[in-house]
Amino acid sequence: RLVSTLPFIAPPKDNLFPNRFMAQKVLDSQMKKVSASDDARMDIRESFEKLSSRGFLLPVSALDTSTKKLVYDDTDAGYYIPWRTVYKPGSISTPCRIVFDASQSTPGGSSLNNLLAKGRNSLPKILHMFIRFRRGAAAFATDISMAYNGIKLDPLHYKYQRYLWKEDLDPENATKTISIRILGV
């Protein structure tokens, strides 16, 4: 697998401020939603298990000691990504998805998304790209949808890819920190 760091365009230490409290508020609101519906709880747990079983996520408590120190390193900034659920009725593969919201600003600072390099927008050129594609004598097409999910995150950047979770989505359970280890989740 490929290993990558996050493509920062500004130093996180100067721009990201502690946001665990805000991420906890979002988690609490999600707990209220699932407490009203056993179906919602089951859907979200299934979505979490799908990501976890593929190795995309790992509780920080399960990391080795040196990696844990990197995740909780206070000499540099970190970020807790708030998450919400999105339902897509009619979807066979993912009717319920956990959506990570890295656009949530830290108090008095930027969001994680604001500090990451963006790709270029090729949508305005789509017609030109289709015409160029069709003019050739032959074409090659492939499905790369899972390729992005094959890039491991460098453990130095786990501290920017953490979120809060409660086991079994039970509000009485302790809040755990989960690390996102694979890009593209």
N, C-alpha and C positions, 0 to 999 in steps of 0.2 A: 504494500500500500504506500501511496504517497503521503508525505507528512508536510504540513504547511502551517505557517503562522497567519494571523489575521493581518490584512493589508492596511495598517493604520496610516492616515494622512496627517494626523496630528498626535502629539504625545498624550496617551491616556492619563498619565499621572497629572497633567495640567488641566485636563478637561472632564474627566469622570470623577464624580464625587460619590460618597457612599449612598447606595440606594436600596439597601436591604429592607428598610422600613417600607418603602413604596412597593417593593415586590411582595412583601408580606401582606400588605393591604389587598393587592390583586388576588393573592392566594386565598385570603379570607373571603373575598367576594365569590370566588369559584367554589369554596366550601359551602357557602350559603346556597348556591345554585344546585349543587349535587345533593345537598341534604333534603331537598324537596322532591327528588326523583331518583329512585333506585336504577332506572334505565339509564339516566344520564351518568350516574356513577359507574355503571358497568361499561358504558361506551367509552368513557374517558380512561378507565383502567385498561381496557382492551387496547386503546391507542397507545398508552404508555408502555404496555407490555410488548407491543409490536416494535417500538423503538428500542426498548431495553433488550429484547431477545436478539436483535440484530447487532448489538454492541455499540449503538450510537450513544447510549447514556450509561452512566455508572454513578452510584452514590459515592460521594466524596469519602465516606467512611470506609469504602472498599478499596480505595487507592492505597498504594504503598506510602510509607512515611515521608519519603523525600518528595513525592508528587503532591501529597496533602499540604506540605509546607509551601509549595508553589501556588496552590489554589488559595491559600489563606495568607499569602505574603502581603504584609501591610506596608512595605516600603514602596509599593507601586499601587496604582489604582486597580480596581476590579469592577465587576458589573454583575448584577443579578438580573437576568432576563425575565420580566413578567410574562406569564403565559395565560392564554385563554383558550376556550374551545370553539370550534367552528363546525357546524353541521352542514353537510351537503346531501340533502335528500336524494335518493335514487342512486347514489354512488355505491358500487358493489365493493370496491377495495377499501375505501376510507370514508364511511358515512360520518364519522366523527374524527376530527383531527385536533391535536394540540398545536396551537399556533404561538410561537415565541415572538414577543413584541419588543425587539431591540430598538424601536424608535422612541421608547419611553425615556424622557429626559431624566437625568439625575438632578437632585436639588441644586439649583444654581449652576448647573453644568450642562453638558451636552449628552446626547444619547450615544449608545454604541454605534448605531447606524450612521450618525453624523461624522464619526471619526474614521469610518472605513471607506476605502476607495470604491468607486462605483464603476461599473462597466459602461461602455458607450451604448446609447440608444440607437439601434439599427432599424427600428420600426418604420421611420419615414422612408427608408430605402428598400422596404420589403418588395414592392412591385419590381424594382430594378433587379433585385436578387432573384426573384422568381423567373423573370425573363432570361437572365443570364444562365440560370440553372437549366431552363428548357431548351436553350439554343444548342447545347452540347449534343454530341452523338450518343453519349452514354452518361449515366448518372449513378452515383453511389449513395446509398442512404443507410443509416443505421440508427439504432435507438440508444442514445447515450443518457437516458433519464436516470440511471442509477450510477453513472460514472462519478458525478459530483458527490454522491454519498459514499464514495470509496476513498475520499481524502481525509486522512486522520489529522486531527489538530495537534500541534506541538504542545506538550504538557505545560510549557511556559505560558501558554495562552488559555489554559483551562479556566483561569480566574475571571476571564471575560465572558465565559460561556457557562455560567452556572444558573440554576434556578431552584426555587423552593418547592417542596413536595411534601405531602402527608401520606404515609403508607395507607393503602386501601381507601384513600380519600376520606378518612375518618377524622373529623375535626378534633377529636380527643387525642389523636396520636401526635407525637412530637414532630416538629417541622425538620425535614432533612434537606441538605443541600445536595443537588444532583449536578454532575458535570456532563456537558455535552462534549463528546470526544470525537465525533465525526462531523465534518462540515456538510451542510446541505440538509440538515434535519428539518 
